[in-house]
């Protein structure tokens, strides 16, 4: 199973125009067509507490209908990131996932 420590974060200052807007990013793609986007930076939810923010991605689109969350997930420590990574990895493959938020 995938864990936080399998993620490879980008250099936060690479291609950064100013030192204020830096963000570390990692993306893990799974065989089921889903991916996890994990960020840490000055504008991510929880960064002021040293926490990470995640999003569920489905075929390169933000997915609000995965059953895991209907938004991004903030305020995650490494164990929380691992838990969500494993939930995403365990999702059944589907081609027709609606990406919009439920109304």
Phi and psi restraints in degrees (range 20) as a CNS / XPLOR table:
assign (resid 1 and name C) (resid 2 and name N)
       (resid 2 and name CA) (resid 2 and name C) 1.0 -75.9 20.0 2
assign (resid 2 and name N) (resid 2 and name CA)
       (resid 2 and name C) (resid 3 and name N) 1.0 142.8 20.0 2
assign (resid 2 and name C) (resid 3 and name N)
       (resid 3 and name CA) (resid 3 and name C) 1.0 -129.0 20.0 2
assign (resid 3 and name N) (resid 3 and name CA)
       (resid 3 and name C) (resid 4 and name N) 1.0 170.5 20.0 2
assign (resid 3 and name C) (resid 4 and name N)
       (resid 4 and name CA) (resid 4 and name C) 1.0 -51.1 20.0 2
assign (resid 4 and name N) (resid 4 and name CA)
       (resid 4 and name C) (resid 5 and name N) 1.0 -37.6 20.0 2
assign (resid 4 and name C) (resid 5 and name N)
       (resid 5 and name CA) (resid 5 and name C) 1.0 -74.9 20.0 2
assign (resid 5 and name N) (resid 5 and name CA)
       (resid 5 and name C) (resid 6 and name N) 1.0 -7.1 20.0 2
assign (resid 5 and name C) (resid 6 and name N)
       (resid 6 and name CA) (resid 6 and name C) 1.0 -84.0 20.0 2
assign (resid 6 and name N) (resid 6 and name CA)
       (resid 6 and name C) (resid 7 and name N) 1.0 -14.8 20.0 2
assign (resid 6 and name C) (resid 7 and name N)
       (resid 7 and name CA) (resid 7 and name C) 1.0 -72.8 20.0 2
assign (resid 7 and name N) (resid 7 and name CA)
       (resid 7 and name C) (resid 8 and name N) 1.0 143.3 20.0 2
assign (resid 7 and name C) (resid 8 and name N)
       (resid 8 and name CA) (resid 8 and name C) 1.0 -116.8 20.0 2
assign (resid 8 and name N) (resid 8 and name CA)
       (resid 8 and name C) (resid 9 and name N) 1.0 108.0 20.0 2
assign (resid 8 and name C) (resid 9 and name N)
       (resid 9 and name CA) (resid 9 and name C) 1.0 -82.2 20.0 2
assign (resid 9 and name N) (resid 9 and name CA)
       (resid 9 and name C) (resid 10 and name N) 1.0 144.4 20.0 2
assign (resid 9 and name C) (resid 10 and name N)
       (resid 10 and name CA) (resid 10 and name C) 1.0 -72.0 20.0 2
assign (resid 10 and name N) (resid 10 and name CA)
       (resid 10 and name C) (resid 11 and name N) 1.0 160.4 20.0 2
assign (resid 10 and name C) (resid 11 and name N)
       (resid 11 and name CA) (resid 11 and name C) 1.0 -68.6 20.0 2
assign (resid 11 and name N) (resid 11 and name CA)
       (resid 11 and name C) (resid 12 and name N) 1.0 119.2 20.0 2
assign (resid 11 and name C) (resid 12 and name N)
       (resid 12 and name CA) (resid 12 and name C) 1.0 -65.9 20.0 2
assign (resid 12 and name N) (resid 12 and name CA)
       (resid 12 and name C) (resid 13 and name N) 1.0 -19.1 20.0 2
assign (resid 12 and name C) (resid 13 and name N)
       (resid 13 and name CA) (resid 13 and name C) 1.0 -101.1 20.0 2
assign (resid 13 and name N) (resid 13 and name CA)
       (resid 13 and name C) (resid 14 and name N) 1.0 -3.0 20.0 2
assign (resid 13 and name C) (resid 14 and name N)
       (resid 14 and name CA) (resid 14 and name C) 1.0 -67.9 20.0 2
assign (resid 14 and name N) (resid 14 and name CA)
       (resid 14 and name C) (resid 15 and name N) 1.0 129.9 20.0 2
assign (resid 14 and name C) (resid 15 and name N)
       (resid 15 and name CA) (resid 15 and name C) 1.0 58.7 20.0 2
assign (resid 15 and name N) (resid 15 and name CA)
       (resid 15 and name C) (resid 16 and name N) 1.0 26.8 20.0 2
assign (resid 15 and name C) (resid 16 and name N)
       (resid 16 and name CA) (resid 16 and name C) 1.0 -97.4 20.0 2
assign (resid 16 and name N) (resid 16 and name CA)
       (resid 16 and name C) (resid 17 and name N) 1.0 124.1 20.0 2
assign (resid 16 and name C) (resid 17 and name N)
       (resid 17 and name CA) (resid 17 and name C) 1.0 -74.6 20.0 2
assign (resid 17 and name N) (resid 17 and name CA)
       (resid 17 and name C) (resid 18 and name N) 1.0 -29.6 20.0 2
assign (resid 17 and name C) (resid 18 and name N)
       (resid 18 and name CA) (resid 18 and name C) 1.0 -145.0 20.0 2
assign (resid 18 and name N) (resid 18 and name CA)
       (resid 18 and name C) (resid 19 and name N) 1.0 157.6 20.0 2
assign (resid 18 and name C) (resid 19 and name N)
       (resid 19 and name CA) (resid 19 and name C) 1.0 -73.5 20.0 2
assign (resid 19 and name N) (resid 19 and name CA)
       (resid 19 and name C) (resid 20 and name N) 1.0 -11.2 20.0 2
assign (resid 19 and name C) (resid 20 and name N)
       (resid 20 and name CA) (resid 20 and name C) 1.0 -80.9 20.0 2
assign (resid 20 and name N) (resid 20 and name CA)
       (resid 20 and name C) (resid 21 and name N) 1.0 -32.8 20.0 2
assign (resid 20 and name C) (resid 21 and name N)
       (resid 21 and name CA) (resid 21 and name C) 1.0 -98.1 20.0 2
assign (resid 21 and name N) (resid 21 and name CA)
       (resid 21 and name C) (resid 22 and name N) 1.0 20.2 20.0 2
assign (resid 21 and name C) (resid 22 and name N)
       (resid 22 and name CA) (resid 22 and name C) 1.0 -63.0 20.0 2
assign (resid 22 and name N) (resid 22 and name CA)
       (resid 22 and name C) (resid 23 and name N) 1.0 148.4 20.0 2
assign (resid 22 and name C) (resid 23 and name N)
       (resid 23 and name CA) (resid 23 and name C) 1.0 -150.6 20.0 2
assign (resid 23 and name N) (resid 23 and name CA)
       (resid 23 and name C) (resid 24 and name N) 1.0 131.5 20.0 2
assign (resid 23 and name C) (resid 24 and name N)
       (resid 24 and name CA) (resid 24 and name C) 1.0 -84.8 20.0 2
assign (resid 24 and name N) (resid 24 and name CA)
       (resid 24 and name C) (resid 25 and name N) 1.0 136.1 20.0 2
assign (resid 24 and name C) (resid 25 and name N)
       (resid 25 and name CA) (resid 25 and name C) 1.0 -133.0 20.0 2
assign (resid 25 and name N) (resid 25 and name CA)
       (resid 25 and name C) (resid 26 and name N) 1.0 143.8 20.0 2
assign (resid 25 and name C) (resid 26 and name N)
       (resid 26 and name CA) (resid 26 and name C) 1.0 -140.8 20.0 2
assign (resid 26 and name N) (resid 26 and name CA)
       (resid 26 and name C) (resid 27 and name N) 1.0 148.2 20.0 2
assign (resid 26 and name C) (resid 27 and name N)
       (resid 27 and name CA) (resid 27 and name C) 1.0 -137.7 20.0 2
assign (resid 27 and name N) (resid 27 and name CA)
       (resid 27 and name C) (resid 28 and name N) 1.0 133.1 20.0 2
assign (resid 27 and name C) (resid 28 and name N)
       (resid 28 and name CA) (resid 28 and name C) 1.0 -122.8 20.0 2
assign (resid 28 and name N) (resid 28 and name CA)
       (resid 28 and name C) (resid 29 and name N) 1.0 121.7 20.0 2
assign (resid 28 and name C) (resid 29 and name N)
       (resid 29 and name CA) (resid 29 and name C) 1.0 -104.3 20.0 2
assign (resid 29 and name N) (resid 29 and name CA)
       (resid 29 and name C) (resid 30 and name N) 1.0 138.2 20.0 2
assign (resid 29 and name C) (resid 30 and name N)
       (resid 30 and name CA) (resid 30 and name C) 1.0 -112.1 20.0 2
assign (resid 30 and name N) (resid 30 and name CA)
       (resid 30 and name C) (resid 31 and name N) 1.0 161.9 20.0 2
assign (resid 30 and name C) (resid 31 and name N)
       (resid 31 and name CA) (resid 31 and name C) 1.0 -64.3 20.0 2
assign (resid 31 and name N) (resid 31 and name CA)
       (resid 31 and name C) (resid 32 and name N) 1.0 -20.6 20.0 2
assign (resid 31 and name C) (resid 32 and name N)
       (resid 32 and name CA) (resid 32 and name C) 1.0 -82.0 20.0 2
assign (resid 32 and name N) (resid 32 and name CA)
       (resid 32 and name C) (resid 33 and name N) 1.0 3.8 20.0 2
assign (resid 32 and name C) (resid 33 and name N)
       (resid 33 and name CA) (resid 33 and name C) 1.0 93.3 20.0 2
assign (resid 33 and name N) (resid 33 and name CA)
       (resid 33 and name C) (resid 34 and name N) 1.0 -6.9 20.0 2
assign (resid 33 and name C) (resid 34 and name N)
       (resid 34 and name CA) (resid 34 and name C) 1.0 -95.5 20.0 2
assign (resid 34 and name N) (resid 34 and name CA)
       (resid 34 and name C) (resid 35 and name N) 1.0 161.4 20.0 2
assign (resid 34 and name C) (resid 35 and name N)
       (resid 35 and name CA) (resid 35 and name C) 1.0 -144.3 20.0 2
assign (resid 35 and name N) (resid 35 and name CA)
       (resid 35 and name C) (resid 36 and name N) 1.0 162.6 20.0 2
assign (resid 35 and name C) (resid 36 and name N)
       (resid 36 and name CA) (resid 36 and name C) 1.0 -117.0 20.0 2
assign (resid 36 and name N) (resid 36 and name CA)
       (resid 36 and name C) (resid 37 and name N) 1.0 134.0 20.0 2
assign (resid 36 and name C) (resid 37 and name N)
       (resid 37 and name CA) (resid 37 and name C) 1.0 -109.8 20.0 2
assign (resid 37 and name N) (resid 37 and name CA)
       (resid 37 and name C) (resid 38 and name N) 1.0 124.0 20.0 2
assign (resid 37 and name C) (resid 38 and name N)
       (resid 38 and name CA) (resid 38 and name C) 1.0 -123.2 20.0 2
assign (resid 38 and name N) (resid 38 and name CA)
       (resid 38 and name C) (resid 39 and name N) 1.0 127.8 20.0 2
assign (resid 38 and name C) (resid 39 and name N)
       (resid 39 and name CA) (resid 39 and name C) 1.0 -130.5 20.0 2
assign (resid 39 and name N) (resid 39 and name CA)
       (resid 39 and name C) (resid 40 and name N) 1.0 157.1 20.0 2
assign (resid 39 and name C) (resid 40 and name N)
       (resid 40 and name CA) (resid 40 and name C) 1.0 -147.3 20.0 2
assign (resid 40 and name N) (resid 40 and name CA)
       (resid 40 and name C) (resid 41 and name N) 1.0 119.3 20.0 2
assign (resid 40 and name C) (resid 41 and name N)
       (resid 41 and name CA) (resid 41 and name C) 1.0 -173.3 20.0 2
assign (resid 41 and name N) (resid 41 and name CA)
       (resid 41 and name C) (resid 42 and name N) 1.0 178.7 20.0 2
assign (resid 41 and name C) (resid 42 and name N)
       (resid 42 and name CA) (resid 42 and name C) 1.0 -61.6 20.0 2
assign (resid 42 and name N) (resid 42 and name CA)
       (resid 42 and name C) (resid 43 and name N) 1.0 -19.4 20.0 2
assign (resid 42 and name C) (resid 43 and name N)
       (resid 43 and name CA) (resid 43 and name C) 1.0 -113.1 20.0 2
assign (resid 43 and name N) (resid 43 and name CA)
       (resid 43 and name C) (resid 44 and name N) 1.0 8.0 20.0 2
assign (resid 43 and name C) (resid 44 and name N)
       (resid 44 and name CA) (resid 44 and name C) 1.0 -86.5 20.0 2
assign (resid 44 and name N) (resid 44 and name CA)
       (resid 44 and name C) (resid 45 and name N) 1.0 151.6 20.0 2
assign (resid 44 and name C) (resid 45 and name N)
       (resid 45 and name CA) (resid 45 and name C) 1.0 -69.0 20.0 2
assign (resid 45 and name N) (resid 45 and name CA)
       (resid 45 and name C) (resid 46 and name N) 1.0 111.3 20.0 2
assign (resid 45 and name C) (resid 46 and name N)
       (resid 46 and name CA) (resid 46 and name C) 1.0 105.6 20.0 2
assign (resid 46 and name N) (resid 46 and name CA)
       (resid 46 and name C) (resid 47 and name N) 1.0 -6.3 20.0 2
assign (resid 46 and name C) (resid 47 and name N)
       (resid 47 and name CA) (resid 47 and name C) 1.0 -59.0 20.0 2
assign (resid 47 and name N) (resid 47 and name CA)
       (resid 47 and name C) (resid 48 and name N) 1.0 -34.6 20.0 2
assign (resid 47 and name C) (resid 48 and name N)
       (resid 48 and name CA) (resid 48 and name C) 1.0 -65.6 20.0 2
assign (resid 48 and name N) (resid 48 and name CA)
       (resid 48 and name C) (resid 49 and name N) 1.0 -14.2 20.0 2
assign (resid 48 and name C) (resid 49 and name N)
       (resid 49 and name CA) (resid 49 and name C) 1.0 -110.5 20.0 2
assign (resid 49 and name N) (resid 49 and name CA)
       (resid 49 and name C) (resid 50 and name N) 1.0 11.0 20.0 2
assign (resid 49 and name C) (resid 50 and name N)
       (resid 50 and name CA) (resid 50 and name C) 1.0 76.3 20.0 2
assign (resid 50 and name N) (resid 50 and name CA)
       (resid 50 and name C) (resid 51 and name N) 1.0 22.5 20.0 2
assign (resid 50 and name C) (resid 51 and name N)
       (resid 51 and name CA) (resid 51 and name C) 1.0 -106.5 20.0 2
assign (resid 51 and name N) (resid 51 and name CA)
       (resid 51 and name C) (resid 52 and name N) 1.0 165.1 20.0 2
assign (resid 51 and name C) (resid 52 and name N)
       (resid 52 and name CA) (resid 52 and name C) 1.0 -106.4 20.0 2
assign (resid 52 and name N) (resid 52 and name CA)
       (resid 52 and name C) (resid 53 and name N) 1.0 161.3 20.0 2
assign (resid 52 and name C) (resid 53 and name N)
       (resid 53 and name CA) (resid 53 and name C) 1.0 -121.3 20.0 2
assign (resid 53 and name N) (resid 53 and name CA)
       (resid 53 and name C) (resid 54 and name N) 1.0 140.9 20.0 2
assign (resid 53 and name C) (resid 54 and name N)
       (resid 54 and name CA) (resid 54 and name C) 1.0 -128.9 20.0 2
assign (resid 54 and name N) (resid 54 and name CA)
       (resid 54 and name C) (resid 55 and name N) 1.0 155.2 20.0 2
assign (resid 54 and name C) (resid 55 and name N)
       (resid 55 and name CA) (resid 55 and name C) 1.0 -136.6 20.0 2
assign (resid 55 and name N) (resid 55 and name CA)
       (resid 55 and name C) (resid 56 and name N) 1.0 148.9 20.0 2
assign (resid 55 and name C) (resid 56 and name N)
       (resid 56 and name CA) (resid 56 and name C) 1.0 -92.3 20.0 2
assign (resid 56 and name N) (resid 56 and name CA)
       (resid 56 and name C) (resid 57 and name N) 1.0 128.7 20.0 2
assign (resid 56 and name C) (resid 57 and name N)
       (resid 57 and name CA) (resid 57 and name C) 1.0 -115.2 20.0 2
assign (resid 57 and name N) (resid 57 and name CA)
       (resid 57 and name C) (resid 58 and name N) 1.0 139.2 20.0 2
assign (resid 57 and name C) (resid 58 and name N)
       (resid 58 and name CA) (resid 58 and name C) 1.0 -130.2 20.0 2
assign (resid 58 and name N) (resid 58 and name CA)
       (resid 58 and name C) (resid 59 and name N) 1.0 116.0 20.0 2
assign (resid 58 and name C) (resid 59 and name N)
       (resid 59 and name CA) (resid 59 and name C) 1.0 45.3 20.0 2
assign (resid 59 and name N) (resid 59 and name CA)
       (resid 59 and name C) (resid 60 and name N) 1.0 54.0 20.0 2
assign (resid 59 and name C) (resid 60 and name N)
       (resid 60 and name CA) (resid 60 and name C) 1.0 68.2 20.0 2
assign (resid 60 and name N) (resid 60 and name CA)
       (resid 60 and name C) (resid 61 and name N) 1.0 16.4 20.0 2
assign (resid 60 and name C) (resid 61 and name N)
       (resid 61 and name CA) (resid 61 and name C) 1.0 -125.4 20.0 2
assign (resid 61 and name N) (resid 61 and name CA)
       (resid 61 and name C) (resid 62 and name N) 1.0 144.0 20.0 2
assign (resid 61 and name C) (resid 62 and name N)
       (resid 62 and name CA) (resid 62 and name C) 1.0 -60.3 20.0 2
assign (resid 62 and name N) (resid 62 and name CA)
       (resid 62 and name C) (resid 63 and name N) 1.0 128.2 20.0 2
assign (resid 62 and name C) (resid 63 and name N)
       (resid 63 and name CA) (resid 63 and name C) 1.0 -111.8 20.0 2
assign (resid 63 and name N) (resid 63 and name CA)
       (resid 63 and name C) (resid 64 and name N) 1.0 119.3 20.0 2
assign (resid 63 and name C) (resid 64 and name N)
       (resid 64 and name CA) (resid 64 and name C) 1.0 -100.0 20.0 2
assign (resid 64 and name N) (resid 64 and name CA)
       (resid 64 and name C) (resid 65 and name N) 1.0 0.5 20.0 2
assign (resid 64 and name C) (resid 65 and name N)
       (resid 65 and name CA) (resid 65 and name C) 1.0 -121.4 20.0 2
assign (resid 65 and name N) (resid 65 and name CA)
       (resid 65 and name C) (resid 66 and name N) 1.0 31.5 20.0 2
assign (resid 65 and name C) (resid 66 and name N)
       (resid 66 and name CA) (resid 66 and name C) 1.0 -77.8 20.0 2
assign (resid 66 and name N) (resid 66 and name CA)
       (resid 66 and name C) (resid 67 and name N) 1.0 -19.3 20.0 2
assign (resid 66 and name C) (resid 67 and name N)
       (resid 67 and name CA) (resid 67 and name C) 1.0 90.3 20.0 2
assign (resid 67 and name N) (resid 67 and name CA)
       (resid 67 and name C) (resid 68 and name N) 1.0 -8.7 20.0 2
assign (resid 67 and name C) (resid 68 and name N)
       (resid 68 and name CA) (resid 68 and name C) 1.0 -90.9 20.0 2
assign (resid 68 and name N) (resid 68 and name CA)
       (resid 68 and name C) (resid 69 and name N) 1.0 -43.5 20.0 2
assign (resid 68 and name C) (resid 69 and name N)
       (resid 69 and name CA) (resid 69 and name C) 1.0 -159.5 20.0 2
assign (resid 69 and name N) (resid 69 and name CA)
       (resid 69 and name C) (resid 70 and name N) 1.0 158.7 20.0 2
assign (resid 69 and name C) (resid 70 and name N)
       (resid 70 and name CA) (resid 70 and name C) 1.0 -111.8 20.0 2
assign (resid 70 and name N) (resid 70 and name CA)
       (resid 70 and name C) (resid 71 and name N) 1.0 20.9 20.0 2
assign (resid 70 and name C) (resid 71 and name N)
       (resid 71 and name CA) (resid 71 and name C) 1.0 -161.4 20.0 2
assign (resid 71 and name N) (resid 71 and name CA)
       (resid 71 and name C) (resid 72 and name N) 1.0 -174.7 20.0 2
assign (resid 71 and name C) (resid 72 and name N)
       (resid 72 and name CA) (resid 72 and name C) 1.0 -72.3 20.0 2
assign (resid 72 and name N) (resid 72 and name CA)
       (resid 72 and name C) (resid 73 and name N) 1.0 160.3 20.0 2
assign (resid 72 and name C) (resid 73 and name N)
       (resid 73 and name CA) (resid 73 and name C) 1.0 -117.2 20.0 2
assign (resid 73 and name N) (resid 73 and name CA)
       (resid 73 and name C) (resid 74 and name N) 1.0 117.9 20.0 2
assign (resid 73 and name C) (resid 74 and name N)
       (resid 74 and name CA) (resid 74 and name C) 1.0 -108.0 20.0 2
assign (resid 74 and name N) (resid 74 and name CA)
       (resid 74 and name C) (resid 75 and name N) 1.0 178.9 20.0 2
assign (resid 74 and name C) (resid 75 and name N)
       (resid 75 and name CA) (resid 75 and name C) 1.0 60.0 20.0 2
assign (resid 75 and name N) (resid 75 and name CA)
       (resid 75 and name C) (resid 76 and name N) 1.0 41.8 20.0 2
assign (resid 75 and name C) (resid 76 and name N)
       (resid 76 and name CA) (resid 76 and name C) 1.0 -102.8 20.0 2
assign (resid 76 and name N) (resid 76 and name CA)
       (resid 76 and name C) (resid 77 and name N) 1.0 133.2 20.0 2
assign (resid 76 and name C) (resid 77 and name N)
       (resid 77 and name CA) (resid 77 and name C) 1.0 -87.5 20.0 2
assign (resid 77 and name N) (resid 77 and name CA)
       (resid 77 and name C) (resid 78 and name N) 1.0 175.8 20.0 2
assign (resid 77 and name C) (resid 78 and name N)
       (resid 78 and name CA) (resid 78 and name C) 1.0 -55.3 20.0 2
assign (resid 78 and name N) (resid 78 and name CA)
       (resid 78 and name C) (resid 79 and name N) 1.0 -36.8 20.0 2
assign (resid 78 and name C) (resid 79 and name N)
       (resid 79 and name CA) (resid 79 and name C) 1.0 -65.9 20.0 2
assign (resid 79 and name N) (resid 79 and name CA)
       (resid 79 and name C) (resid 80 and name N) 1.0 -38.6 20.0 2
assign (resid 79 and name C) (resid 80 and name N)
       (resid 80 and name CA) (resid 80 and name C) 1.0 -65.8 20.0 2
assign (resid 80 and name N) (resid 80 and name CA)
       (resid 80 and name C) (resid 81 and name N) 1.0 -39.6 20.0 2
assign (resid 80 and name C) (resid 81 and name N)
       (resid 81 and name CA) (resid 81 and name C) 1.0 -61.8 20.0 2
assign (resid 81 and name N) (resid 81 and name CA)
       (resid 81 and name C) (resid 82 and name N) 1.0 -45.2 20.0 2
assign (resid 81 and name C) (resid 82 and name N)
       (resid 82 and name CA) (resid 82 and name C) 1.0 -58.9 20.0 2
assign (resid 82 and name N) (resid 82 and name CA)
       (resid 82 and name C) (resid 83 and name N) 1.0 -43.8 20.0 2
assign (resid 82 and name C) (resid 83 and name N)
       (resid 83 and name CA) (resid 83 and name C) 1.0 -59.5 20.0 2
assign (resid 83 and name N) (resid 83 and name CA)
       (resid 83 and name C) (resid 84 and name N) 1.0 -46.1 20.0 2
assign (resid 83 and name C) (resid 84 and name N)
       (resid 84 and name CA) (resid 84 and name C) 1.0 -69.5 20.0 2
assign (resid 84 and name N) (resid 84 and name CA)
       (resid 84 and name C) (resid 85 and name N) 1.0 -39.8 20.0 2
assign (resid 84 and name C) (resid 85 and name N)
       (resid 85 and name CA) (resid 85 and name C) 1.0 -55.5 20.0 2
assign (resid 85 and name N) (resid 85 and name CA)
       (resid 85 and name C) (resid 86 and name N) 1.0 -45.2 20.0 2
assign (resid 85 and name C) (resid 86 and name N)
       (resid 86 and name CA) (resid 86 and name C) 1.0 -69.6 20.0 2
assign (resid 86 and name N) (resid 86 and name CA)
       (resid 86 and name C) (resid 87 and name N) 1.0 -32.8 20.0 2
assign (resid 86 and name C) (resid 87 and name N)
       (resid 87 and name CA) (resid 87 and name C) 1.0 -66.3 20.0 2
assign (resid 87 and name N) (resid 87 and name CA)
       (resid 87 and name C) (resid 88 and name N) 1.0 -42.2 20.0 2
assign (resid 87 and name C) (resid 88 and name N)
       (resid 88 and name CA) (resid 88 and name C) 1.0 -65.3 20.0 2
assign (resid 88 and name N) (resid 88 and name CA)
       (resid 88 and name C) (resid 89 and name N) 1.0 -44.6 20.0 2
assign (resid 88 and name C) (resid 89 and name N)
       (resid 89 and name CA) (resid 89 and name C) 1.0 -60.8 20.0 2
assign (resid 89 and name N) (resid 89 and name CA)
       (resid 89 and name C) (resid 90 and name N) 1.0 -31.3 20.0 2
assign (resid 89 and name C) (resid 90 and name N)
       (resid 90 and name CA) (resid 90 and name C) 1.0 -85.5 20.0 2
assign (resid 90 and name N) (resid 90 and name CA)
       (resid 90 and name C) (resid 91 and name N) 1.0 -7.0 20.0 2
assign (resid 90 and name C) (resid 91 and name N)
       (resid 91 and name CA) (resid 91 and name C) 1.0 -62.3 20.0 2
assign (resid 91 and name N) (resid 91 and name CA)
       (resid 91 and name C) (resid 92 and name N) 1.0 143.5 20.0 2
assign (resid 91 and name C) (resid 92 and name N)
       (resid 92 and name CA) (resid 92 and name C) 1.0 -71.1 20.0 2
assign (resid 92 and name N) (resid 92 and name CA)
       (resid 92 and name C) (resid 93 and name N) 1.0 146.9 20.0 2
assign (resid 92 and name C) (resid 93 and name N)
       (resid 93 and name CA) (resid 93 and name C) 1.0 -66.3 20.0 2
assign (resid 93 and name N) (resid 93 and name CA)
       (resid 93 and name C) (resid 94 and name N) 1.0 135.5 20.0 2
assign (resid 93 and name C) (resid 94 and name N)
       (resid 94 and name CA) (resid 94 and name C) 1.0 -149.5 20.0 2
assign (resid 94 and name N) (resid 94 and name CA)
       (resid 94 and name C) (resid 95 and name N) 1.0 142.1 20.0 2
assign (resid 94 and name C) (resid 95 and name N)
       (resid 95 and name CA) (resid 95 and name C) 1.0 -93.6 20.0 2
assign (resid 95 and name N) (resid 95 and name CA)
       (resid 95 and name C) (resid 96 and name N) 1.0 -19.9 20.0 2
assign (resid 95 and name C) (resid 96 and name N)
       (resid 96 and name CA) (resid 96 and name C) 1.0 -107.3 20.0 2
assign (resid 96 and name N) (resid 96 and name CA)
       (resid 96 and name C) (resid 97 and name N) 1.0 25.3 20.0 2
assign (resid 96 and name C) (resid 97 and name N)
       (resid 97 and name CA) (resid 97 and name C) 1.0 -61.9 20.0 2
assign (resid 97 and name N) (resid 97 and name CA)
       (resid 97 and name C) (resid 98 and name N) 1.0 121.9 20.0 2
assign (resid 97 and name C) (resid 98 and name N)
       (resid 98 and name CA) (resid 98 and name C) 1.0 -71.3 20.0 2
assign (resid 98 and name N) (resid 98 and name CA)
       (resid 98 and name C) (resid 99 and name N) 1.0 138.0 20.0 2
assign (resid 98 and name C) (resid 99 and name N)
       (resid 99 and name CA) (resid 99 and name C) 1.0 -99.8 20.0 2
assign (resid 99 and name N) (resid 99 and name CA)
       (resid 99 and name C) (resid 100 and name N) 1.0 -10.1 20.0 2
assign (resid 99 and name C) (resid 100 and name N)
       (resid 100 and name CA) (resid 100 and name C) 1.0 -82.4 20.0 2
assign (resid 100 and name N) (resid 100 and name CA)
       (resid 100 and name C) (resid 101 and name N) 1.0 154.9 20.0 2
assign (resid 100 and name C) (resid 101 and name N)
       (resid 101 and name CA) (resid 101 and name C) 1.0 -68.9 20.0 2
assign (resid 101 and name N) (resid 101 and name CA)
       (resid 101 and name C) (resid 102 and name N) 1.0 144.8 20.0 2
assign (resid 101 and name C) (resid 102 and name N)
       (resid 102 and name CA) (resid 102 and name C) 1.0 -66.3 20.0 2
assign (resid 102 and name N) (resid 102 and name CA)
       (resid 102 and name C) (resid 103 and name N) 1.0 142.2 20.0 2
